[in-house]
């Protein structure tokens, strides 16, 4: 059992990575395997403030990022599997907080993302080219923050969740 698992008030694992990599869907499977709740910070923001594209349009990206930072800080203090939005890692305070957690980066190929892309759901991703540019800009941060990286492009998310659970069992 890892030290994170022995702590009553802290996230057991945090899922980060590119939009569309499967953080939310993998998080659900992993939470079930570990018998823990899943906290999806984007879902919490939507529940409290409405759809993310509407927040961007109404209040702008800086306001969304402030809501996101608050949601992430709260989630990291809870014993759960935490899935954060792709841009959450841009905040320096979030980066510092993640240094104290076990972090898994989920990746996806551009081709697999193109198959999963949902129109209108991601305000900063309007095309495969915008997705590539966004991922390229964030990749070094994702790499620096994660202790494990798994490509979700062509494998069942149940398998991805099992790989993460097995990794969490290692000291």
Buried (B, 14 or more C-beta within 10 A) or exposed (E): EBEBBEEEEBBBBBBBBBBBBBBBBBBBBBBEBBEBEBBBBBBBBBEEBEBBBEBBEEBEEEEBBEBBBBBBBEBBEBBBBBBBBBBBBBBEEBBEBBEEBBBBBBBBBBEBBEEBBEEEEBBBBEEEEEBBEBBEEBBEBBEEBBEBBBBBBEEEBEEBBBBBBEBBEEE
